[in-house]
């Protein structure tokens, strides 16, 4: 049976997911919904089976879907997910879940109430490096971890507005928050300090901080810090460094570097994590076996909770307990 998939969003990520889906056997992109009909038509022209729409409700009423992919900006989440949950349509959604915590909390309640199959695009979980770290840490004691997302500010208008993106820690650095949770477990307390240092002086409409650092206490007793900046003119570094009684584990998008006394071992990520997360979701749709999905909506809600707690702490100047 051919699975009919609908897409919400017409940006780069939507096109990437659509290409992966279209390349799979007995899977077709059957509909696409954009912020305008023109955008949807332009996107649909690349996928011959896709019907274009400019309204989510119209698409859901017009096309029978087996699942949906949601690739929209943070501020646009909410109505789409709730409409899918109401109709019992499983969905894959790109991170972050929203620009706030209230919207994902409402969606999570609907997902649970309808027993909906979900997956969230925290693709770092699907890398060989992350899997190897989890294996190594079974026999090591973690002392602390340092996470980084150091680069520039994306050019899209909504990213520089707190109401649009939630800020860098919510929209971008959420990947490192999630990677920390996936490898080291939950945080119990968050303390953050953010600042506007440069971008609000040189770019129009900037309401988000361009530097920030967040200290986290973990349930295991370990401590962590995640820092980010979007004021750099170059892309510098992204990753998570874990310090244990055996040495250092440096994890990033390319792979893992394991540093022990007198020995350095490197593990390269060979597979495509985007393909892996898509394959796991499609397999779950076909079989009901969701064991390959490494980030459900409920799990991803906790990454969102942690990121939003950092924003709240930075505003109040006080620690936030989770």
C-alpha positions in Angstrom: 0.0 0.0 0.0 1.3 3.4 -0.9 1.5 5.9 2.0 0.2 9.3 1.2 2.1 12.0 3.0 1.1 15.7 3.4 3.7 18.5 4.0 3.1 21.7 5.8 5.8 24.2 4.9 7.7 25.0 1.7 11.2 25.9 2.9 14.5 24.1 2.7 13.7 21.5 5.3 10.3 20.7 3.8 12.0 20.1 0.5 14.6 17.9 2.0 12.0 15.8 3.8 9.9 15.6 0.6 12.9 14.4 -1.4 13.6 11.7 1.1 10.0 10.6 1.2 9.6 10.6 -2.6 12.7 8.4 -2.9 11.2 5.7 -0.7 9.2 2.8 -2.1 5.4 3.1 -1.9 5.6 6.5 -0.4 4.3 9.6 -2.1 4.0 13.3 -1.2 0.3 13.8 -2.0 -0.2 17.4 -0.8 1.7 20.5 0.3 0.4 23.5 2.3 2.3 26.8 2.1 1.8 30.2 3.6 0.6 31.2 0.1 -0.8 29.3 -2.8 2.0 30.6 -5.0 4.6 29.1 -2.7 2.7 25.8 -2.5 2.3 25.6 -6.3 6.0 26.3 -6.8 6.9 23.5 -4.3 4.4 21.1 -5.7 5.8 21.5 -9.2 8.8 19.5 -8.0 6.7 16.6 -6.8 4.2 15.5 -9.5 1.7 13.8 -7.1 1.5 16.8 -4.7 -1.6 19.0 -4.7 -0.9 22.6 -3.5 -3.0 24.3 -0.8 -2.8 27.6 1.1 -4.9 26.5 4.1 -4.3 23.6 6.4 -8.0 22.8 6.9 -8.7 22.8 3.2 -5.9 20.4 2.5 -7.0 18.0 5.3 -10.6 18.0 4.0 -9.5 17.5 0.3 -6.8 14.8 0.5 -6.9 11.6 2.5 -3.5 11.4 4.3 -1.7 8.6 6.1 0.7 11.0 7.8 2.0 14.5 7.7 5.3 16.3 8.0 5.3 19.7 9.7 8.2 22.0 8.7 7.1 25.5 9.7 8.7 28.3 11.7 8.3 28.1 15.5 5.5 30.8 15.7 3.4 28.8 13.2 2.9 25.7 15.3 -0.3 24.8 17.1 -3.3 24.9 14.8 -1.8 22.4 12.3 -0.9 19.8 15.0 -4.2 20.1 16.7 -6.1 19.6 13.4 -4.0 16.5 12.7 -4.6 15.1 16.2 -8.3 15.7 15.9 -8.4 13.7 12.7 -6.1 11.0 14.0 -3.3 11.6 11.5 0.2 10.7 12.7 2.8 13.4 12.2 6.5 14.1 12.0 7.4 17.7 13.2 10.7 19.6 12.9 12.2 21.2 16.0 11.6 23.3 17.9 8.0 22.5 18.8 7.1 26.2 19.1 8.4 29.5 20.3 6.9 28.9 23.8 5.9 26.0 26.0 2.1 26.6 26.2 1.5 25.6 22.6 3.4 22.2 22.8 1.7 21.4 26.1 -1.7 21.8 24.4 -0.5 19.6 21.5 0.9 17.0 23.8 -2.4 16.6 25.5 -4.2 16.1 22.2 -1.5 13.6 21.0 -2.0 11.6 24.2 -5.7 11.8 24.0 -5.7 10.4 20.5 -2.9 7.9 20.9 -1.1 9.5 18.0 2.1 8.2 16.5 4.6 11.1 16.4 8.3 11.8 15.7 10.3 15.0 16.1 13.3 16.0 14.0 16.1 15.9 16.6 18.4 14.3 14.0 21.6 14.2 16.1 20.0 11.3 18.0 20.3 9.2 14.8 24.0 9.6 14.3 26.6 6.9 15.0 28.5 9.3 17.3 25.5 9.7 19.6 24.9 6.0 19.7 28.6 5.4 20.5 28.6 7.9 23.3 25.6 6.3 25.0 27.4 2.9 24.8 30.6 4.3 26.2 28.9 6.1 29.1 27.5 2.9 30.4 30.9 2.2 31.9 32.0 5.8 32.7 31.2 8.4 35.3 30.2 11.7 33.9 31.5 14.8 35.7 30.3 17.6 33.5 29.5 18.6 29.9 30.0 21.7 27.8 27.8 22.4 24.9 28.2 25.0 22.1 26.3 26.6 19.2 28.5 29.4 18.0 27.8 31.1 14.7 25.8 33.8 12.9 22.2 35.0 12.7 20.0 33.5 10.0 18.6 36.0 7.6 14.9 35.2 7.9 12.8 37.9 9.5 11.1 35.7 12.1 14.3 34.3 13.5 15.5 37.6 15.0 12.1 38.2 16.7 11.6 36.5 20.1 7.9 36.0 19.2 8.9 34.4 16.0 11.6 32.0 17.0 11.8 32.0 20.8 15.5 33.1 20.4 18.6 31.2 19.5 18.5 28.9 22.5 15.0 27.7 21.7 15.3 27.6 17.9 18.9 26.4 17.3 20.6 25.4 20.5 17.6 23.1 21.3 19.6 20.5 19.3 22.4 20.6 22.0 19.8 20.6 24.8 18.3 17.5 23.3 21.6 15.9 22.7 22.5 16.5 26.4 19.3 14.9 27.5 19.7 12.0 25.1 23.3 11.2 26.4 23.3 12.4 30.0 19.7 12.4 31.1 17.3 15.0 32.5 18.1 18.4 33.9 16.6 19.3 37.3 17.6 23.0 37.4 18.5 25.7 34.9 20.2 29.1 35.4 20.8 31.3 32.4 22.3 34.7 31.5 21.5 36.2 28.0 22.5 39.5 26.5 22.1 41.7 23.4 25.7 42.8 22.5 25.7 43.7 18.8 23.1 42.5 16.4 20.3 44.8 17.7 22.6 47.7 16.9 23.3 46.7 13.3 20.2 44.8 12.1 16.6 45.9 12.1 13.9 44.2 14.2 16.3 42.2 16.4 14.6 41.4 19.7 16.5 38.2 20.6 19.7 38.0 22.6 22.9 37.3 20.6 24.9 35.8 23.4 23.9 33.4 26.2 25.2 30.8 28.6 23.1 28.3 30.6 24.2 26.2 33.6 22.2 23.0 34.2 22.1 20.6 37.1 21.4 17.1 36.0 19.5 14.4 37.8 22.6 12.2 37.8 24.5 14.7 39.9 26.6 15.9 36.9 26.6 19.5 35.8 26.6 21.1 32.4 26.9 24.4 30.6 25.5 25.2 27.1 26.6 28.5 25.5 25.6 30.0 22.3 26.0 33.1 20.1 24.6 34.4 16.8 26.7 37.5 16.5 29.7 35.9 14.8 30.5 36.7 11.1 31.5 33.1 10.6 30.2 29.7 11.7 32.6 28.5 14.5 31.6 25.4 16.5 28.6 23.3 17.3 28.7 20.3 19.6 28.8 18.7 23.0 31.9 17.8 25.0 31.5 15.3 27.9 34.1 15.0 30.6 34.3 11.7 32.4 36.6 9.7 34.7 38.0 8.0 31.5 38.6 11.1 29.4 36.8 13.4 27.0 34.1 12.6 24.5 33.8 15.4 21.8 30.5 15.0 19.9 29.4 17.0 16.9 27.6 16.6 13.6 30.6 14.9 11.9 31.1 12.2 14.6 32.8 11.5 17.9 36.4 12.1 19.1 37.3 10.0 22.2 40.3 11.2 24.1 41.8 8.9 26.7 45.2 8.9 28.3 47.7 8.2 25.6 45.0 7.5 23.0 42.7 9.4 20.7 40.0 7.5 18.7 37.8 9.1 16.1 34.4 7.8 14.9 32.9 9.3 11.8 29.2 9.6 11.2 28.7 7.6 8.0 24.9 7.5 7.5 22.4 10.2 6.8 20.5 10.9 10.1 17.7 12.6 8.2 17.1 9.4 6.2 17.3 7.4 9.4 14.7 9.4 11.2 12.4 9.2 8.1 12.9 5.5 7.7 12.0 4.9 11.4 8.8 7.0 11.1 7.7 5.3 7.9 8.4 1.9 9.4 6.3 2.7 12.4 3.5 3.9 10.1 3.5 0.6 8.2 4.0 -1.8 11.2 3.1 -0.1 14.4 6.6 -0.7 15.7 7.8 2.7 16.9 10.9 1.4 18.6 13.1 3.0 15.9 11.7 6.5 16.6 14.3 8.1 19.0 12.3 11.3 19.7 8.5 11.2 20.2 6.5 14.4 20.8 6.3 13.6 24.5 10.1 13.2 24.7 10.8 16.3 22.7 8.4 18.3 25.0 11.0 17.9 27.7 13.7 19.4 25.5 11.4 22.3 24.8 10.6 22.6 28.6 14.4 22.9 29.3 15.0 25.5 26.6 12.1 27.6 27.7 13.2 27.4 31.3 16.5 28.9 30.3 14.7 31.8 28.6 12.6 32.3 31.8 15.7 32.2 34.0 17.6 34.7 31.8 14.6 37.1 32.1 14.1 36.7 35.9 17.8 36.4 36.9 16.8 33.3 39.0 17.3 29.6 38.6 14.3 27.6 37.3 13.6 24.1 38.7 12.2 21.5 36.3 
